[in-house]
């Protein structure tokens, strides 16, 4: 998709009325000059979703999401930025130039991709038509789905179908319609041998596998025969459009519900997904019988950080799931597990009980991975201390892969309580596993000295991460003030040519730019540096930008930051003074102090970083002129410590 010209983007966003766009998705009510409604991104009873028609922004205070109309469409419909702009252009009748012609190489690849999508779409419609309108399709395929308890609207929603067992029904229909045999074979719909071409899925009920946007990538076909020599399921082979390790069955139907409920139910099979949808639980996807992959987990992570795995009571399958749980933990997601009663899976259990009973069962039986693993393995270990020790080590290995230090600590405490053990003993074992992991990553021989070094490095890494977060917060605060009050005039002090202090007036934006450039401070956040650079180039052209100048930016991270700055959930009531004669100053009234405080806080964090850098260099082994170099580094560090002390004095810190 070609780039939309900037003047067209401006025209689209100027014509857009954010309250109209969001009003198509969220019921909004007037609240002063703004509009409020229930968040479309999470479940809530008290409205926290705000739309400002004057500023043309939205802000969800429950989830922290914010931006303009294009940002909203990207969050709700998961559009790309160009797709969101084209949707708005279509709504407001703005003509967008046609895409540029592709290169021959792009055309060849696009042709194959498009051809496979078109062939799959034809096959899906053919299978569905056979299921509903062909005598054999109704008698065999449709009757199977109805016996499974699927209603007609559910069957049509998931575009289920049936491939006749005649041998080449689909292949003949596709060739007659003009489709290329090569693409039928590449999509896996048709197989060819010395006796000719035939339907790969003949005699099977069909489950189309959709992309995130709803296009058919491939199929799963289930046999209806009881012959154990026949594979129960066939899946489409991998192709240029279908990679089974990167897609989840049902993600197209589940994505909005996953965002809304901030949780994804993960099941094993197609029918599990369909049955739960039919009961009203829509935030559910399936790994389609394959082992859970890192790409699939990262796909879920685009919509939520919470996964609840729903298992049947099969012991072999449960044990095999342990690897998947560790993969989820490694990606930093929260995982819970629900076991259904023996003999039941999500599909069968959903058909036995009401929606409320199913929801209650999932809620009441959700366990964290520690409880789940211990319950499964304790039954096998019995009173055998060796097996019990192995169980505890297995749980600690799972905890060790969690990237977040706070989460690791909390799970370690839970493990200590569960097994009535001293926490420091488990901490020692946990650190061993983390060191083993680091050692494995670095591929060095095992030595006691190296173990201690790696453990020290791990602690240092966590300390640096905390400081990095503080630096990010300081950067955000400076840029928040710059965006919100950049045009405001404040008074500041400067040294004149006679070395005398004099008061001058300057804009907030000019003061911040001067102070940061004076000390060669470059922001670590590319987004914030981008905003800073625009202010800087604007001042060179005698332009002073305000928040609205950034709302049309193509980078939605910039737009989201501006929406955060512009969104104020509460304002100071005039009643404080009118009724109680208490004067509460707004930030604008004490702006000079706020600006200087933010600048000095940022400078302090940069000084902290420089001190850490010097410490690292001092500790590094030196060869030539080691003593002279160390003295120089220590002298530089002392100077930074003096500056930090002076800033602490200004900030009122001890």
Residue pairs with C-beta under 8 A, 6 or more apart in sequence:
1 80
1 82
1 83
1 99
2 97
2 99
2 100
3 82
4 12
4 82
4 85
4 86
4 96
4 97
5 97
8 89
8 94
8 96
8 97
9 85
9 552
9 554
10 552
11 94
12 85
12 88
12 89
12 92
12 94
12 96
13 56
13 68
13 69
13 70
13 88
13 551
13 552
15 88
15 92
15 94
16 56
16 68
16 69
16 88
16 91
16 92
17 53
17 56
17 69
18 51
18 52
18 53
18 56
18 57
18 58
18 68
18 69
18 72
19 28
19 35
19 51
19 53
21 69
21 72
21 73
21 88
21 91
22 28
22 37
22 51
22 58
22 69
22 72
25 40
25 72
25 76
26 37
26 38
26 40
26 49
27 37
27 38
28 35
28 36
28 37
28 51
29 35
29 36
29 37
29 47
31 50
33 52
33 53
33 54
34 50
34 51
34 52
34 53
35 50
35 51
35 52
35 53
36 47
36 48
36 49
36 50
36 51
37 47
37 49
37 51
38 44
38 45
38 47
38 49
39 47
39 48
39 49
39 60
39 62
39 63
40 49
40 76
40 256
40 259
40 260
41 60
41 62
41 63
41 65
41 75
41 259
41 260
41 262
42 60
42 62
42 63
42 259
42 260
42 261
42 262
43 260
43 261
43 262
44 62
48 60
48 61
48 62
48 569
49 58
49 59
49 60
49 61
49 62
50 58
50 59
50 60
50 61
50 567
50 569
51 57
51 58
52 58
52 59
52 566
52 567
55 547
55 548
55 566
56 68
56 69
56 548
56 551
57 66
57 67
57 68
57 551
57 562
57 563
57 566
57 567
58 66
58 67
58 68
58 71
58 72
58 563
59 65
59 66
59 563
59 564
59 566
59 567
59 569
60 66
61 567
61 569
63 262
64 564
65 71
65 75
65 560
66 560
66 563
66 564
66 567
67 74
67 75
67 556
67 559
67 560
67 563
68 551
68 552
68 559
68 563
69 84
69 88
70 81
70 84
70 85
70 88
70 556
70 559
71 84
71 556
71 559
71 560
71 563
73 79
73 83
73 84
73 87
73 88
74 80
74 81
74 84
74 556
75 259
76 256
76 259
77 84
77 87
78 212
78 213
78 255
79 87
81 554
81 556
85 96
86 96
88 94
89 95
89 96
102 110
109 240
112 183
112 186
112 240
113 240
113 241
115 180
115 183
116 183
116 186
116 187
116 239
116 240
116 241
117 215
117 216
117 241
118 179
119 174
119 179
119 183
119 184
119 187
119 189
120 187
120 189
120 208
120 215
120 216
120 217
120 218
120 219
120 241
121 215
121 216
122 174
122 177
122 179
123 170
123 174
123 187
123 189
123 216
123 219
124 159
124 161
124 206
124 208
124 216
124 219
126 161
126 170
126 173
126 174
127 160
127 161
127 162
127 163
127 170
127 206
127 208
127 219
128 156
128 159
128 160
128 161
129 161
130 136
130 137
130 141
130 161
130 162
130 163
130 164
130 169
131 137
131 138
131 141
131 142
131 145
131 155
131 160
131 161
131 162
131 205
131 206
132 138
132 142
134 162
134 164
136 162
136 164
136 165
137 161
137 162
137 164
140 162
140 224
141 161
141 162
141 205
142 155
142 162
144 205
144 224
145 155
145 160
145 205
148 271
148 347
149 275
149 278
149 351
150 160
150 274
150 275
150 278
151 278
154 274
154 277
154 278
157 253
157 277
158 207
158 208
158 253
158 274
158 277
159 208
159 216
160 205
160 206
160 207
160 208
160 274
161 205
161 206
161 208
162 204
162 205
162 206
163 169
163 170
163 199
163 201
163 202
163 203
163 204
163 206
163 221
164 170
164 199
164 202
164 203
165 202
165 203
166 202
167 198
167 199
167 202
168 190
168 196
168 197
168 198
168 199
168 202
169 199
169 202
170 189
170 190
170 199
170 201
171 181
171 184
171 189
171 190
171 197
171 198
171 199
174 184
174 189
174 190
175 181
175 184
181 190
181 192
181 197
184 190
184 197
185 191
185 192
185 197
186 239
186 240
187 218
187 236
187 239
188 200
188 218
188 219
188 236
188 237
188 239
189 199
189 200
189 201
189 219
189 236
190 197
190 198
190 199
190 200
191 197
191 198
191 199
191 200
192 198
200 221
200 234
201 219
201 221
201 234
203 223
203 224
203 225
204 221
204 222
204 223
204 224
204 234
205 221
205 222
205 224
206 219
206 220
206 221
207 219
207 220
207 221
207 222
207 249
207 270
208 216
208 218
208 219
209 216
209 217
209 218
209 219
209 220
209 235
209 236
209 242
209 247
209 249
209 288
210 216
210 217
210 250
210 251
210 252
210 253
211 217
211 241
211 247
211 252
212 251
212 252
212 255
212 299
213 252
214 252
217 236
217 241
217 242
217 247
218 235
218 236
218 237
218 239
218 241
218 242
218 244
219 235
219 236
220 233
220 234
220 235
220 236
220 249
220 270
220 288
221 233
221 234
221 235
222 232
222 233
222 270
223 230
223 231
223 232
223 233
223 234
233 289
235 244
235 288
236 242
238 244
243 295
244 288
244 290
245 290
245 293
245 295
245 296
246 293
246 295
246 296
246 299
247 296
247 299
248 285
248 286
248 287
248 288
248 296
248 299
248 300
249 270
249 273
249 285
249 286
249 287
249 288
250 273
250 274
250 277
250 284
250 285
250 286
251 285
251 299
253 273
253 277
253 282
254 264
254 273
254 282
254 283
254 284
254 285
255 303
257 282
257 283
258 264
258 283
258 285
258 300
258 303
258 304
259 303
259 304
260 283
261 283
261 304
262 304
262 305
262 306
263 283
263 304
263 306
263 307
263 308
264 283
264 284
264 285
264 300
264 303
264 304
264 306
264 307
264 308
265 276
265 281
265 283
265 284
265 285
265 308
265 309
265 310
265 362
266 284
266 285
266 286
266 287
266 292
266 300
266 307
266 308
266 309
266 310
267 273
267 276
267 284
267 285
267 286
267 309
267 310
267 345
267 346
268 286
268 287
268 289
268 311
268 312
268 317
268 345
269 286
269 288
269 289
269 345
269 347
270 286
270 288
271 347
272 284
272 286
272 310
272 345
272 346
272 347
273 284
273 285
273 286
274 347
275 346
275 347
275 350
275 351
276 282
276 284
276 346
276 350
276 358
277 284
278 350
279 350
279 355
279 358
280 355
281 350
281 355
281 358
281 359
284 310
284 346
285 300
287 293
287 296
291 320
291 323
291 324
292 323
292 324
292 327
292 328
293 327
294 327
294 331
297 307
297 327
297 328
297 331
297 333
298 331
300 307
300 333
301 331
301 332
301 333
305 332
305 333
305 334
306 333
306 334
306 335
306 336
307 328
307 333
307 334
307 335
307 336
308 335
308 336
308 337
308 338
308 362
308 366
309 321
309 324
309 325
309 335
309 336
309 337
309 338
310 338
310 340
310 346
310 362
311 317
311 318
311 321
311 337
311 338
311 339
311 340
312 339
312 340
312 344
312 345
312 346
313 339
313 340
313 341
313 342
313 343
313 344
315 376
318 339
318 376
319 376
321 337
322 373
322 394
322 398
325 335
325 337
325 369
325 372
325 373
325 398
326 397
326 398
326 401
328 335
329 335
329 369
329 398
329 399
329 401
329 402
330 401
330 402
330 403
332 402
332 403
332 404
335 368
335 369
336 366
336 367
336 368
336 369
337 366
337 367
337 368
337 369
337 372
338 361
338 362
338 365
338 366
338 367
339 365
339 367
339 372
340 346
340 349
341 349
344 352
349 358
349 361
350 358
353 361
367 375
368 411
368 414
369 395
369 398
370 395
370 398
370 399
370 411
370 414
370 415
370 418
371 418
373 391
373 394
373 395
373 398
374 391
374 395
374 418
374 419
377 387
377 391
377 394
378 388
378 391
380 387
381 387
381 388
381 390
381 391
392 415
392 419
392 421
392 426
392 429
393 429
395 415
396 412
396 415
396 426
396 429
396 430
396 433
397 433
399 408
399 411
399 412
399 415
399 430
400 408
400 430
400 433
400 434
400 437
401 437
402 408
402 411
405 462
408 430
412 423
412 426
412 427
412 430
413 423
415 421
415 426
416 422
416 423
416 426
431 455
431 458
434 455
434 458
435 451
435 454
435 455
435 458
438 454
438 457
438 458
439 446
439 450
439 451
439 454
442 454
444 450
464 612
467 605
467 608
467 609
467 612
468 524
470 605
470 608
471 524
471 602
471 605
471 606
471 608
471 609
472 524
472 525
474 598
474 601
474 602
474 604
474 605
475 523
475 524
475 525
475 528
475 602
476 525
476 528
476 561
477 598
477 601
477 602
478 512
478 516
478 598
478 599
478 601
478 602
479 523
479 528
479 531
479 532
479 561
480 564
480 565
481 508
481 512
481 594
481 595
481 598
482 508
482 509
482 512
482 531
482 532
482 535
483 531
483 546
483 547
483 550
483 561
483 562
483 565
484 547
484 565
484 566
485 508
485 588
485 591
485 595
486 507
486 508
486 509
486 512
486 535
486 544
486 545
486 546
487 507
487 508
487 509
487 544
487 546
488 507
488 508
488 588
488 591
489 505
489 506
489 507
490 505
490 506
490 507
490 508
490 511
490 591
490 592
490 595
491 503
491 504
491 505
491 592
492 503
492 504
492 505
492 506
492 511
492 592
492 596
493 501
493 502
493 503
493 504
494 501
494 502
494 504
495 501
495 502
496 502
506 514
507 544
508 591
508 595
509 535
509 539
509 544
509 545
510 539
511 595
511 599
512 595
512 599
513 532
513 535
513 536
513 539
515 599
515 603
516 523
516 532
516 599
516 602
519 603
519 606
521 602
521 603
521 606
522 529
523 529
523 532
527 555
527 557
527 558
527 561
528 561
530 555
530 558
531 550
531 558
531 561
534 545
534 549
534 550
535 545
538 544
538 545
538 549
547 562
547 565
547 566
550 558
550 559
550 562
551 559
551 562
553 559
572 584
572 586
576 582
576 583
576 584
577 583
577 584
587 594
596 650
597 651
600 647
600 650
600 651
601 651
603 647
604 644
604 647
604 648
604 651
607 640
607 643
607 644
607 647
608 644
610 640
611 637
611 640
611 641
611 644
614 633
614 636
614 637
614 640
615 637
617 633
618 630
618 633
618 634
618 637
622 629
622 630
648 654
